[in-house]
Amino acid sequence: MRTTIRIDDDLYRAVKEEAARTARTVGELIEDAVRQALRRGSVEGGDLPELPVHLGSGLMPGVDLDDSKALRTLMDEGVGVDALR
């Protein structure tokens, strides 16, 4: 189907560059973008994907999930994970 849309000039230039870089047409890129947006919309309104579960031995020593300030401080220290075990 043929249609007319209004699109920001800078965005169009970026799409045109990406089309040339990937040897595709502007129309193909726009179609793919719309398909992806529609798929995301169906996930947001429907069932959520299953989240990964990582089994382990629990929290690292000194970590208190109820103390957000301490957690931020611990993360900002730059101490490697192995050093906290």
C-alpha distances in whole Angstrom, upper triangle without the diagonal:
4,7,10,13,16,18,22,23,25,22,20,23,23,20,20,23,22,20,22,25,23,22,18,15,15,11,13,15,13,11,15,16,14,15,19,19,18,20,23,23,23,26,28,28,29,32,33,33,37,39,41,44,47,50,53,57,56,56,58,61,61,58,58,54,56,57,54,56,58,54,53,56,56,53,53,57,55,57,55,55,57,60,59,60
4,7,10,14,16,19,20,22,20,17,20,22,18,18,22,21,19,21,24,23,21,18,14,13,10,13,15,13,12,16,17,15,17,20,20,19,22,24,24,25,28,29,29,31,34,34,35,38,40,42,46,48,52,55,58,57,57,59,62,62,58,58,55,56,57,54,56,58,55,53,56,56,53,53,57,55,57,56,55,58,60,60,61
4,7,10,13,16,18,20,18,16,19,20,17,18,21,21,19,22,24,23,22,19,15,13,11,14,15,12,12,16,16,14,16,19,19,18,22,23,23,24,27,28,28,30,33,33,34,38,39,42,45,48,51,54,57,56,56,57,61,60,57,57,53,55,55,52,54,56,53,51,54,55,51,52,55,53,56,55,54,57,59,59,60
4,7,10,13,15,17,16,13,17,18,16,16,20,20,19,21,24,23,23,19,16,13,11,15,15,12,13,17,16,15,18,20,19,19,23,24,23,25,28,28,29,31,34,34,35,39,40,42,46,48,52,54,58,56,56,57,60,60,56,56,53,54,54,51,52,55,52,50,53,54,50,50,54,52,55,54,54,57,59,58,60
4,6,10,12,15,13,11,15,16,14,15,19,19,18,20,23,22,22,19,16,13,11,15,14,11,13,16,14,13,16,18,17,17,21,22,21,23,26,26,26,29,32,32,33,37,37,40,43,46,49,52,55,53,53,54,57,56,53,53,49,50,51,47,49,51,48,46,49,50,47,47,50,49,51,51,51,54,56,55,57
4,7,9,12,11,10,13,15,14,15,18,19,18,21,23,23,23,20,17,14,13,17,16,12,15,17,15,15,18,20,18,19,23,23,22,25,27,26,27,30,33,33,34,37,38,40,44,46,50,52,55,53,52,53,56,55,52,52,49,49,49,46,47,50,47,45,48,49,45,45,49,47,50,50,50,53,55,54,56
4,6,9,7,6,10,11,10,12,15,15,16,18,20,21,21,19,16,12,13,15,14,11,14,16,13,14,17,18,16,18,21,21,21,24,26,25,27,29,32,31,32,36,36,38,42,43,47,49,52,50,49,50,53,52,49,49,46,47,47,43,44,47,44,42,45,46,42,42,45,44,47,46,47,50,51,51,53
4,6,5,6,9,10,11,12,14,15,16,18,20,21,22,20,18,14,15,18,15,13,17,18,15,16,20,20,18,21,23,23,23,26,27,26,28,31,33,32,33,36,36,38,42,43,47,49,52,50,49,49,52,51,48,48,45,46,46,42,43,45,43,40,43,44,40,40,43,42,45,45,45,48,50,50,52
4,5,5,6,9,10,10,12,14,15,17,18,20,21,19,17,13,16,18,16,14,18,19,17,18,22,22,21,23,26,25,26,29,30,30,32,34,36,35,36,39,39,40,44,45,49,51,53,52,51,51,54,53,50,50,47,48,48,44,45,47,44,42,44,45,42,41,44,43,46,46,46,49,51,51,53
4,5,5,6,9,10,11,12,14,15,17,18,20,19,17,14,16,18,15,15,18,19,17,18,22,21,20,23,25,24,25,29,29,29,31,34,35,34,34,37,37,38,41,43,46,48,51,49,48,48,51,50,47,47,45,46,45,41,42,44,41,39,41,42,39,38,41,39,42,42,43,46,47,47,50
4,5,5,6,9,10,11,12,14,15,16,18,16,15,11,14,15,12,11,15,15,13,15,18,17,16,20,22,21,22,25,26,25,28,30,32,31,31,34,34,35,39,40,44,45,48,47,46,46,49,48,45,45,43,44,44,40,41,43,40,37,40,41,37,37,40,38,41,41,41,44,46,46,48
4,5,5,6,9,10,10,12,14,15,16,14,12,9,11,13,11,10,14,15,13,15,18,18,18,20,22,22,23,26,27,27,29,32,34,32,33,36,36,37,41,42,46,48,51,49,48,49,52,51,48,49,46,47,47,43,44,46,43,41,44,44,41,40,43,42,45,44,44,47,49,49,51
4,5,5,6,9,10,11,12,14,15,14,13,10,13,15,12,13,16,17,15,18,21,20,20,23,25,25,26,29,30,30,32,34,36,35,34,37,37,38,42,43,47,48,51,50,49,49,52,52,49,49,47,48,48,44,45,47,44,41,44,44,41,40,43,41,44,43,44,47,48,49,51
4,5,5,6,9,10,10,12,14,13,13,10,13,14,11,12,15,15,13,16,19,18,18,21,23,22,24,27,27,27,30,32,33,32,31,34,34,35,38,39,43,45,48,46,45,46,49,48,45,46,43,45,45,41,42,43,40,38,40,41,37,37,39,37,40,40,40,43,45,45,47
4,5,5,6,9,10,10,12,10,9,6,9,10,7,8,12,12,10,13,16,15,16,19,20,20,22,25,25,26,28,30,32,30,30,33,33,34,38,39,43,44,48,47,46,46,49,49,46,47,44,46,46,42,43,45,42,39,42,42,39,38,41,39,42,41,41,44,46,46,48
4,5,5,6,9,10,10,9,8,6,10,11,9,10,13,14,13,16,18,18,19,22,23,24,25,28,29,29,32,33,35,34,33,36,36,37,41,42,46,48,51,50,49,49,53,52,49,50,48,49,49,46,46,48,45,43,45,45,42,41,44,42,45,44,44,47,49,49,51
4,5,5,6,9,10,10,10,9,13,13,11,13,16,16,15,18,20,20,21,24,25,25,27,29,30,30,33,35,36,34,33,36,36,36,40,41,45,46,49,49,48,48,51,51,48,49,46,49,48,44,45,47,44,41,43,44,40,39,42,39,42,41,42,44,46,47,49
4,5,5,6,8,8,9,8,12,11,8,11,14,13,12,16,17,17,18,21,22,22,24,26,27,27,30,32,33,31,30,33,32,33,37,37,41,43,46,45,45,45,48,48,45,47,44,46,46,42,43,45,41,39,42,42,38,38,40,38,40,39,39,42,44,45,46
4,5,5,6,5,5,6,9,8,7,10,12,12,12,15,17,17,18,21,22,22,25,27,27,28,31,32,33,32,31,34,34,35,38,39,43,45,49,48,47,48,51,51,48,49,47,49,49,45,47,48,45,42,45,45,41,41,44,41,44,42,42,45,47,48,49
4,6,5,6,7,8,12,11,10,13,16,15,16,19,20,20,22,25,25,26,28,30,31,32,34,36,37,35,34,37,37,37,41,42,45,47,51,50,50,50,53,53,50,52,49,51,51,48,49,50,47,44,47,46,43,42,45,42,45,43,44,46,48,49,50
4,6,8,10,11,14,13,11,15,17,16,16,20,21,20,22,25,25,25,28,30,30,31,34,35,36,34,33,35,35,35,38,39,43,44,48,47,47,47,50,50,48,49,47,49,49,45,46,47,44,42,44,44,40,40,42,39,41,40,40,43,45,46,47
4,6,9,10,13,11,10,13,15,13,14,18,18,18,20,23,22,23,26,28,28,29,32,33,33,32,30,33,33,33,36,37,41,43,46,46,46,46,49,50,47,48,46,48,48,45,46,47,44,42,44,44,40,40,42,39,42,40,40,42,45,45,46
4,7,10,12,10,10,14,15,14,16,19,19,20,22,24,24,25,28,29,30,32,34,35,35,34,33,35,36,36,39,40,44,46,50,49,49,49,53,53,51,52,50,52,52,49,50,51,47,46,48,47,44,44,46,43,45,44,44,46,48,49,50
4,7,8,6,7,10,11,11,13,16,16,17,19,21,21,23,25,26,27,29,31,32,33,32,31,34,34,35,39,40,43,46,49,49,49,49,53,53,50,51,49,51,51,48,49,50,47,45,48,47,44,44,46,44,46,44,44,46,49,49,50
4,5,5,7,9,10,11,13,14,16,17,19,20,21,23,25,26,28,29,31,32,33,33,32,35,36,37,40,42,46,48,52,51,51,51,55,55,52,53,50,52,52,49,50,52,48,47,49,49,45,46,48,46,48,46,46,49,51,52,53
4,5,5,6,9,10,11,12,14,15,17,18,20,21,23,25,26,27,29,30,32,31,31,34,35,36,40,42,45,47,51,50,50,50,54,54,51,51,48,50,50,47,48,50,47,45,47,47,44,44,47,44,47,46,46,48,51,51,52
4,5,5,6,9,10,11,12,14,15,16,18,20,21,23,25,26,27,29,31,30,30,33,34,36,40,42,45,48,51,50,50,51,55,55,51,52,49,51,51,48,49,51,48,46,49,49,45,45,48,46,49,47,47,50,52,52,53
4,5,5,6,9,10,11,12,14,15,17,18,20,21,23,24,26,27,29,28,28,31,32,33,37,39,42,45,48,48,48,49,52,53,49,50,47,49,50,46,48,49,46,44,47,47,43,44,47,44,47,45,45,47,50,50,51
4,5,5,6,9,10,11,12,14,15,17,18,20,21,23,25,26,27,27,26,29,30,31,35,37,40,43,46,45,45,46,49,49,46,47,44,46,46,43,45,46,43,41,44,44,40,40,43,41,43,42,42,44,47,47,48
4,5,5,6,9,10,11,12,14,15,16,19,20,21,23,24,26,26,26,29,30,32,35,37,41,44,47,46,46,47,50,50,47,47,44,46,46,43,44,46,43,41,44,44,41,41,44,42,44,43,43,46,48,48,49
4,5,5,6,9,10,11,12,14,15,17,19,20,21,23,25,24,24,28,29,31,35,37,40,43,47,46,46,47,50,51,47,48,44,46,47,44,46,47,44,42,46,45,42,43,46,44,46,44,44,46,49,48,49
4,5,5,6,9,10,11,12,14,15,17,18,20,21,23,22,21,25,26,27,31,33,37,40,43,42,42,44,47,47,44,45,41,43,44,41,43,44,41,40,43,42,39,40,43,40,42,41,40,43,45,45,46
4,5,5,6,9,10,11,12,14,16,17,19,20,22,21,21,24,25,27,30,33,36,39,42,41,41,42,45,45,42,42,39,41,42,38,40,42,38,37,40,40,36,37,40,38,41,39,39,41,44,43,44
4,5,5,6,9,10,10,12,14,15,17,18,21,20,21,24,26,28,31,34,37,40,43,42,42,44,47,47,44,44,40,42,43,39,42,43,40,39,42,42,38,39,43,41,43,42,41,44,46,45,46
4,5,5,6,9,10,11,13,14,16,17,18,18,18,22,24,26,29,32,35,38,42,41,41,43,46,46,43,43,40,41,42,39,42,43,40,39,42,42,38,40,43,41,43,41,40,43,45,45,45
4,5,5,6,9,10,11,12,14,15,17,16,16,19,20,22,26,29,32,35,38,37,37,39,42,43,39,39,36,38,39,36,38,40,36,35,38,38,35,36,39,37,39,37,36,39,42,41,42
4,5,5,6,9,10,11,12,14,16,16,16,20,21,23,27,30,33,36,39,38,38,39,43,42,39,39,35,37,38,35,37,39,35,34,38,38,34,36,39,37,39,38,37,40,42,41,42
4,5,5,6,9,10,11,12,15,15,16,20,21,24,28,30,34,37,40,39,39,41,44,44,41,40,37,38,40,37,39,41,38,37,40,40,37,38,42,40,42,40,39,42,45,43,44
4,5,5,6,9,10,11,12,12,13,16,18,21,24,27,31,34,37,36,36,38,42,42,38,38,35,37,38,35,38,39,36,35,39,38,35,37,40,38,40,38,37,39,42,41,41
4,5,5,6,9,10,11,11,11,15,16,19,23,25,29,31,35,33,33,35,39,39,35,35,32,33,34,32,34,36,32,32,35,35,32,33,37,35,37,35,34,37,39,38,39
4,5,5,6,9,11,11,13,17,18,21,25,28,31,34,37,35,35,37,41,41,37,36,33,34,35,33,35,37,34,33,37,37,34,35,39,38,39,38,37,40,42,40,41
4,6,5,6,9,10,12,15,17,21,24,27,30,33,36,35,35,38,41,41,38,37,33,35,36,34,37,38,35,35,39,38,35,37,40,39,41,39,37,40,43,41,42
4,5,5,6,6,8,12,14,17,20,23,26,29,32,31,32,34,37,38,34,33,30,31,33,31,34,35,32,32,35,35,32,34,37,36,37,36,34,37,39,37,38
4,6,7,7,10,13,14,18,21,24,27,30,33,31,31,33,37,36,33,32,28,29,31,29,32,33,30,30,34,33,31,33,36,35,36,35,33,37,39,37,37
4,7,8,12,15,17,20,23,26,29,32,35,33,33,36,39,39,35,34,30,31,33,31,34,36,33,33,37,36,34,36,39,38,40,39,37,40,42,40,40
4,6,9,12,15,18,21,25,27,30,33,32,32,35,38,39,35,34,30,31,34,32,35,36,33,34,37,37,34,37,40,39,40,38,36,39,41,39,39
4,6,9,12,15,18,21,24,27,30,29,30,32,36,36,33,32,28,30,32,30,34,35,32,32,36,35,33,35,38,37,38,36,34,36,39,37,37
4,6,9,12,15,18,21,24,27,26,26,29,32,33,29,29,25,27,29,27,31,31,28,29,32,31,29,32,34,33,34,33,30,33,35,33,33
4,6,9,12,16,19,22,25,24,25,28,31,32,29,29,25,27,29,28,31,31,28,29,32,31,28,31,33,32,33,31,28,31,33,32,31
4,7,9,13,15,19,22,21,22,25,29,30,26,26,23,26,28,26,30,30,27,28,31,29,27,30,32,31,31,29,26,28,31,29,29
4,6,10,13,16,19,18,19,22,25,26,23,23,20,23,25,23,26,26,23,24,27,26,23,26,29,27,27,25,23,25,28,26,25
4,7,10,13,16,16,17,20,23,25,22,22,20,23,25,23,27,26,22,24,27,24,22,25,27,26,25,23,20,22,25,23,23
4,6,10,13,13,15,17,21,22,19,20,18,21,23,22,26,25,21,23,26,23,22,25,27,25,24,22,19,20,23,21,20
4,6,10,10,12,14,18,20,17,19,17,21,22,22,25,23,20,22,24,21,20,23,24,23,22,19,16,17,20,18,17
4,7,8,11,13,17,19,17,19,17,21,23,23,26,24,21,23,25,22,21,25,25,24,22,20,16,17,20,18,16
4,6,8,10,13,16,15,16,16,20,21,22,24,22,19,22,23,20,19,23,23,22,20,18,14,14,17,15,12
4,7,8,11,14,13,15,15,19,20,21,23,21,19,22,23,19,20,23,23,22,20,18,14,14,16,14,11
4,7,9,12,10,11,12,15,17,18,20,18,15,19,20,17,17,21,21,21,19,17,14,14,16,13,11
4,6,8,6,8,9,12,13,14,17,14,12,15,16,13,14,18,18,18,16,15,11,13,14,10,9
4,6,6,9,11,14,14,15,16,13,11,15,15,11,12,16,15,15,13,12,9,10,10,7,6
4,6,9,11,14,14,15,16,13,12,15,15,11,14,17,15,16,13,13,11,11,10,7,6
4,6,10,12,11,13,13,9,9,13,12,9,12,15,13,15,13,14,12,13,12,8,9
4,6,9,8,10,11,8,7,11,11,8,10,13,13,15,13,14,12,14,13,9,10
4,5,6,8,10,8,7,11,12,10,12,15,16,17,16,17,15,17,17,13,14
4,6,7,10,9,7,10,12,11,12,15,17,18,18,18,16,19,19,15,16
4,6,9,9,9,12,13,13,15,17,19,21,20,21,19,22,22,18,19
4,6,5,6,9,10,11,12,14,16,18,18,20,18,21,20,17,19
4,5,5,6,9,10,10,12,14,16,17,19,18,21,20,17,19
4,5,5,6,9,10,11,12,15,16,19,18,21,20,17,20
4,5,5,6,9,10,11,13,14,16,16,18,17,14,17
4,5,5,6,9,10,12,12,14,13,16,15,12,15
4,5,5,6,9,11,12,14,14,18,17,14,18
4,5,5,6,9,10,13,14,17,15,13,17
4,6,5,8,8,10,10,13,12,10,13
4,6,6,7,9,10,13,12,11,14
4,5,8,11,12,15,14,13,17
4,5,9,11,13,11,11,15
4,6,9,12,10,11,14
4,6,8,7,7,11
4,5,5,7,9
4,5,5,7
4,5,5
4,6
4
